[in-house]
Amino acid sequence: MLSFLRENAPWLSAGVLLTFLSSFGQTFFISIFAGEIRETFQISHGQWGGIYALGTTASAITMVWAGGLTDRFRVRALGTVILAMLMGACLFMALNPVWWLLPLVIFCLRFTGQGMTSHIAVVAMSRWFIATRGRALSVATLGFALGEALLPLIFVALLVWIDWRLLWVVAGVIAIAGVPVLLLLLRQERTPQSMAESSQALGMSALHWTRNQTFRHPLFWFMVPALLGPGAFNTAFFFHQVHFAEVKAMTHIELVTMFPFYTGISIGAMVLSGAALDKFGTPRLIPWFQLPMVAAFLVFAFAQSYGAMLLGFFCLALTTGANTTLPNAFWAEFFGTRHLGSIKAMAAAVMVLGSALGPGITGLGIDLGMGIEAQYILVAGYFIFTTVMMAIGVGRYRLDLA
């Protein structure tokens, strides 16, 4: 592993950088400011959830087209443009004076951060690495975990002393500061040509599947519920973190102190799932990786103590860690890598759509009087359904990989 890290340090570091900077468009970061945003613009939980859903849905639709740009442009060029746009999105949030522009602000943040910045990173890892794809994805996506561990603690603490709008300016400065670092790391990309034939891996039936072929294949539709699930309900959990802390009679900072534990477990799960992926292959692992979510949301529904909450975060982290490696490797292994950017963009659009639906649905539920704890029991049932669907779909088509 050490020799792998040493030999591939520039490319892996570029992946870590991009996944870390995607944090500024991720729900766990945006939701830090949920209380301030609702107070500033005088909007309810349901209205804020609806605004978030609208902006995120628009981002998902745009990702279907824009994600395919990773098949045409080098990472250093496309990454530079997207990071500059991410800085602009952060400044837009900082300077926005009216509530009715919030959907556009959320669209900009979600598209550039959660959408394109992370998409560029995982497509690059899936394409650049074949035999060691699992390890590459687990290392590169450490940026997600670093962001989740560090940024909530830092920015929640800074909120006590600094106006929330100024903190968004700080986020924008950090995003644009990543550009020269990215260019330095990728002075020479891993493949001389991004579309080099030798770098392409075949999918099912020894074919290079296109996006349209993938969309029409039954396996894609067996995977759709699993694509929606973590995006919808992991996002909803962090989106309503302020409200959830109130329901559990905790302070926000008490809840946030559990995030580093969650991040540490997710890093461990990420690394282990990457190693297991290289050893056992995606088909044996992916049908079962969302089962810990069932336990996590049942615990969150009934937990009354700090220790019980930690157990919930432990279970949540197991799936979160595996979710950064297994689905990304799944598309490359089952459908090939020649059109991976376009295929992964379609899958990413489904996940982003999930992250739009989750906060909107749960926010509406709160406004209608259905408590967040009762909703989480239903969420646990949903992840049982996704597991059954993946087991059927992957079990049916795994023989085509031969």
Buried (B, 14 or more C-beta within 10 A) or exposed (E): EEEBEEEBEBBBBBBBBBBBBBBBBBBBBBBBBBBBBBEBBEBEBBBBBBBBBBBBBBBBBBBBEBBBBBBEBBBBBBBBBBBBBBBBBBBBBBEBEEBEBBBBBBBBBBBBBBBBBBBBBBBBBBBBBBEBBBBBBBBBBBBBBBBBBBBBBEBBEBBEEEEBBEBBBBBBEBBBEBBEBBBEBBEEBBBEEBEEEEBBBBBBEEEBBBBEBBEEBEBBEBBBBBBBBBBBBBBBBBBBBBBBBBEBEBEBBEBBBBBBBBBBBBBBBBBBBBBBBBEEBBBEBBBBBBBBBBBBBBBBBEBEEEEEBBBBBBBBBBBBBBBBBBBBBBBBBBBBBBBBBBBBBBBBBBBBBBBBBBBBBBBBBBBEEEEBBEBBEEBBEBBEEBBEBBBBBBEEBBEBBE
